[in-house]
Amino acid sequence: MIFVTKPFLPKLDIYQKYVAEIWAREYLTNNGVLVQELEAKLSEYLDTPKLLYTSNGTISLQIALNALDLKGSEVITTPFSYVATTSSLVWENCKPVFADICPDTFNISPTEIRKKITSETKAILATHVFGNPCDINEIEKIANEFNLHVIYDSAHAFGTEYNYQSIMKFGNVNSISFHATKLFHTIEGGAITCDSETLFESMKLKRNFGHSGFDVFDGVGINGKNSEFHAAMGLCNLPYVESILIDRKRIHEMYDRFLLDLPLKKQKILKETTKYNHAYYPVVFESEEILLNVKAHLEKNNIFPRRYFYPSLNKLNYIDYTECMNSESISSRIMCLPVFYNLEKTEIELICNHIRDCFN
């Protein structure tokens, strides 16, 4: 069976060495030495000095929203992302206001953001969809003009660069996911980066129940920490990131070649400003009917793509519906094909041949 993704795993003996160290120290969590080491190495790799390792990317978003004191305010966001982007806002008692996406990049449209700004708007929460950077320059112009916070859901964007800089250097806050499905993972995990020392200290408190000392608390917090075992996996995987990025580019190029003459729309990447991480391989079909037919045919042959992202988030049952035509159209017709380290050429050819069968 070929699944849409498969976690990269380092050599077992390397991970076991870290586990043996953890056993010897008998210190499993609460900002252990491996967590601190991973934070330092991620800060260096992502070129962002203010980074906190967390239990997952969703908690990262919730801590950021809470630290920015956005409760009760309107936050303009994208309807085309994983559900956590919207649910984090609702969980933190913010009001999601959906601005439609660009039908080519699949990212939130700056033009639509402008249309949604009111006196109650306090922030923009945008997703770098499939690792493809948003129109950061325009979003920052809007944010500066209206004095808005900018939070980027960078769950898919590990290793991406924009204007020759790490994607994490933009916005007030970035939330990252290190879930096992991501190109860099710590089994479960995530991180928050930010541009302010004050905000960094606030989020550090909120990540750990508000502890400012052993038995001292400073405000309301949550348990957003992660363990030494998860950090160990991250430390094992980080040295392989460059080879993982190269391999994903290889996979994308093969898909491009094998699917070239089929009526499939691809995501537009602004290559002149972007070093893309090739995190996913999405294709958009001409209709939902064709998509469902292809999906069923692939699954019949033990190939399991995913409808990332479906449904359009403005149609969730706990949201007041507002029309987002582009997002609704794309989400009904998009599917991500398998991408993972060491996916073989023969497997990619097999996948593409089965897709081709549906058009013959």
C-alpha positions in Angstrom: 0.0 0.0 0.0 1.1 3.5 -0.8 -0.2 6.2 1.6 -0.2 9.9 1.0 2.8 10.2 3.4 5.1 8.1 5.5 7.2 9.3 8.4 10.9 9.6 7.9 12.7 7.5 10.6 16.4 7.8 11.5 18.6 4.8 12.2 17.2 3.0 15.2 20.6 2.8 17.0 21.0 6.6 16.9 17.7 7.1 18.5 18.4 4.4 21.1 21.6 6.2 22.1 19.4 9.3 23.0 17.0 7.0 24.9 19.8 5.5 26.9 20.9 9.0 27.9 17.3 9.8 29.0 17.2 6.6 31.0 20.5 7.5 32.7 19.3 11.0 33.6 15.8 9.9 34.6 14.5 13.3 33.5 11.7 12.9 31.0 10.1 16.3 30.5 9.8 19.9 31.8 12.4 21.6 29.6 15.0 18.9 29.7 18.4 19.1 28.1 17.3 17.5 24.8 14.4 20.0 24.5 16.8 22.8 25.1 19.3 21.4 22.6 16.6 20.9 19.9 15.4 24.5 20.4 18.9 25.8 20.0 19.5 23.8 16.8 16.1 24.7 15.3 16.7 28.4 16.1 19.9 28.2 14.2 18.5 26.2 11.2 15.4 28.4 10.9 17.4 31.6 11.6 15.0 32.8 14.3 16.4 33.4 17.8 13.0 33.3 19.6 11.7 29.8 19.3 9.8 27.6 21.7 9.3 23.9 21.2 5.8 22.8 22.0 3.6 19.7 22.1 2.1 20.3 18.7 1.3 23.0 16.1 -2.3 23.6 17.3 -1.2 24.4 20.8 1.4 26.8 19.2 -1.4 28.7 17.5 -3.6 28.7 20.7 -0.7 30.0 22.8 0.1 32.7 20.2 -3.6 33.9 20.0 -3.8 34.0 23.8 -0.5 35.8 24.2 -1.6 38.5 21.7 -4.8 39.0 23.8 -7.1 38.5 20.8 -10.1 37.1 22.8 -13.3 38.5 21.5 -11.8 40.2 18.4 -12.1 39.5 14.7 -9.2 37.7 13.1 -9.1 37.6 9.3 -8.1 34.1 8.2 -8.1 31.7 5.3 -10.9 29.2 4.5 -8.3 26.9 2.8 -6.1 25.2 5.4 -6.3 22.3 7.9 -9.1 22.6 10.4 -6.7 23.5 13.3 -6.2 27.0 11.8 -9.9 27.8 12.4 -10.6 25.7 15.5 -7.7 27.4 17.3 -9.4 30.7 16.7 -12.7 29.4 18.0 -11.1 27.7 20.9 -9.5 31.0 22.0 -12.8 32.8 21.6 -11.8 34.8 18.6 -14.1 35.4 15.7 -12.8 33.9 12.4 -13.5 36.2 9.4 -12.8 34.4 6.2 -11.1 36.1 3.3 -11.1 34.1 0.1 -8.0 32.7 -1.5 -6.1 33.3 -4.7 -7.2 30.4 -7.1 -3.6 30.0 -8.3 -1.5 30.0 -5.2 -4.3 28.7 -2.9 -3.2 31.3 -0.3 -5.3 34.0 1.3 -5.8 37.0 -1.0 -4.5 40.4 0.2 -7.3 42.0 -1.8 -9.9 40.0 0.0 -8.3 40.7 3.4 -8.7 44.5 2.8 -12.4 44.0 2.1 -12.9 42.2 5.5 -11.3 44.7 7.8 -13.5 46.4 10.4 -13.0 48.3 13.6 -13.1 44.9 15.4 -10.3 43.4 13.4 -7.1 42.9 15.4 -5.1 40.3 13.5 -4.5 38.3 10.3 -4.0 34.6 10.6 -2.7 33.3 7.2 -1.4 29.9 6.2 1.5 29.2 3.9 -0.5 26.5 2.1 1.4 23.3 1.3 4.6 25.3 2.1 3.9 27.9 -0.5 4.6 31.4 1.0 1.7 33.9 1.1 2.0 37.3 -0.5 4.0 38.4 2.6 4.9 41.9 1.2 1.2 42.8 0.7 0.0 41.3 3.9 2.6 43.2 5.9 1.6 46.5 4.1 -2.0 45.9 5.2 -1.0 45.0 8.7 1.1 48.2 9.1 -1.6 50.3 7.6 -4.3 49.1 10.0 -2.1 48.2 13.0 -2.8 44.5 12.9 -0.9 41.5 14.3 0.2 39.0 11.7 0.3 35.3 12.6 1.5 32.8 10.1 0.4 29.2 10.3 3.6 27.8 8.9 2.8 24.1 9.7 3.7 23.1 6.1 6.6 25.5 5.6 9.6 24.0 7.3 12.6 24.7 5.2 10.9 27.3 2.9 12.5 30.6 2.2 11.0 33.9 1.0 13.1 36.6 -0.6 16.2 34.6 0.4 15.3 34.5 4.1 13.8 31.9 6.3 10.0 32.0 6.2 10.0 32.2 10.0 11.5 35.7 9.9 8.2 37.2 8.8 5.1 38.2 10.7 4.8 38.7 14.5 4.3 35.0 15.2 4.9 31.7 13.3 3.3 28.4 14.3 5.1 25.3 13.1 4.0 21.6 13.2 6.4 18.7 13.7 3.7 16.1 13.4 4.9 12.7 12.0 3.3 13.6 8.6 5.6 16.6 8.2 8.9 16.5 6.3 10.6 17.3 9.6 9.0 15.7 12.6 9.4 14.9 16.3 6.6 12.3 16.2 4.3 14.8 17.8 5.4 18.4 18.3 5.5 21.9 17.1 7.1 25.3 17.7 6.3 29.0 18.0 8.6 31.8 16.8 8.1 35.5 17.3 9.6 38.9 16.8 9.3 40.4 20.3 11.1 39.6 23.5 8.0 40.6 25.5 5.8 38.3 23.5 8.4 35.5 23.7 8.5 35.7 27.5 4.7 35.7 27.7 4.4 32.6 25.4 7.1 30.8 27.4 5.0 31.3 30.6 1.8 30.2 28.9 3.4 27.1 27.5 4.1 25.9 31.1 1.0 26.6 33.2 2.2 30.1 33.9 5.1 29.0 36.0 7.5 31.8 36.6 9.2 29.9 39.4 9.0 26.4 41.0 5.9 27.3 42.9 5.2 30.8 41.5 2.6 31.5 38.8 2.2 34.5 36.6 -1.1 34.4 34.7 -3.1 31.6 33.1 -1.1 29.0 31.2 -1.6 25.6 29.6 0.5 22.5 29.3 2.1 23.0 25.9 5.5 21.4 26.7 7.1 18.4 25.0 9.2 15.5 26.2 12.8 14.4 25.9 11.7 11.4 23.8 10.1 13.7 21.2 13.1 16.0 21.2 15.4 13.1 20.7 13.5 12.2 17.5 13.9 15.8 16.3 17.6 15.8 17.0 17.9 12.5 15.1 16.0 13.8 12.1 17.3 17.3 11.8 20.6 16.3 10.1 18.6 14.7 7.3 16.5 17.7 6.4 18.6 18.8 3.4 18.5 15.3 1.9 14.8 15.1 2.6 14.2 18.5 0.8 16.3 17.3 -2.2 14.4 14.0 -2.4 11.0 15.8 -2.3 12.1 18.0 -5.2 13.0 14.9 -7.1 9.6 13.5 -6.5 7.8 16.7 -7.6 9.8 16.8 -10.8 8.9 13.2 -11.7 5.2 13.9 -11.0 5.4 17.0 -13.2 6.9 14.9 -16.0 4.5 11.9 -15.8 1.4 14.1 -15.5 2.4 16.8 -17.9 -0.3 16.2 -20.6 -3.3 15.6 -18.2 -5.9 18.3 -17.5 -4.7 18.9 -14.0 -4.1 22.3 -12.4 -1.0 22.8 -10.2 -0.3 25.2 -7.4 1.5 28.4 -8.6 4.8 28.9 -6.7 6.5 32.3 -7.1 9.8 30.7 -7.9 11.6 34.1 -8.3 11.0 34.9 -4.6 10.7 31.4 -3.1 12.9 28.5 -2.1 10.1 25.9 -2.0 10.2 22.9 0.3 8.0 20.6 -1.9 6.1 19.6 1.1 3.0 18.3 -0.8 2.0 17.5 -4.3 -1.6 18.9 -4.8 -3.5 18.5 -8.1 -6.8 20.1 -9.0 -9.2 18.3 -11.2 -11.7 19.9 -13.6 -14.6 18.6 -11.4 -15.3 17.0 -8.1 -16.8 14.0 -10.0 -13.5 13.4 -11.8 -11.6 13.7 -8.5 -13.9 11.2 -6.8 -13.5 8.8 -9.7 -9.7 9.0 -9.6 -9.6 8.7 -5.8 -11.7 5.6 -5.9 -9.6 4.0 -8.6 -6.4 4.7 -6.8 -7.8 3.3 -3.5 -8.9 0.2 -5.3 -5.3 -0.3 -6.2 -4.0 0.3 -2.7 -2.9 3.9 -3.3 -4.3 6.4 -0.7 -4.2 10.1 -1.6 -5.9 12.7 0.6 -8.4 15.5 0.0 -6.2 18.2 1.5 -8.0 20.5 2.2 -11.6 19.5 2.3 -14.1 20.9 3.2 -13.5 24.6 2.8 -13.3 25.9 6.4 -16.1 28.5 6.0 -18.5 25.5 5.7 -17.7 24.0 9.1 -20.8 23.3 11.2 -19.6 25.6 14.0 -19.0 28.6 11.8 -21.4 31.2 10.5 -21.2 30.6 6.7 -19.8 33.3 4.5 -19.3 32.6 0.8 -15.7 32.0 -0.4 -16.1 30.9 -4.0 -12.5 30.2 -4.8 -11.8 28.2 -1.7 -15.0 26.2 -2.0 -14.3 25.4 -5.6 -10.6 24.4 -5.1 -11.4 22.4 -1.9 -14.0 20.3 -3.8 -11.5 19.4 -6.6 -8.1 19.2 -5.0 -6.2 16.1 -3.9 -2.7 15.5 -2.6 -0.7 12.7 -4.1 1.8 10.6 -2.1 5.0 12.4 -1.2 7.5 11.0 1.3 11.2 10.3 1.5 12.5 7.6 -0.8 9.2 7.2 -2.7 10.5 5.2 -5.7 10.3 6.2 -9.4 8.4 2.9 -10.1 5.8 3.8 -7.4 5.4 7.3 -8.9 4.9 5.9 -12.4 2.4 3.4 -11.0 0.4 6.2 -9.3 0.5 8.3 -12.5 -0.5 5.4 -14.7 -3.6 4.7 -12.6 -4.5 8.4 -12.8 -4.0 8.3 -16.5 -6.3 5.3 -16.8 -9.2 7.5 -15.5 -8.7 9.9 -18.5 -8.5 7.3 -21.2 
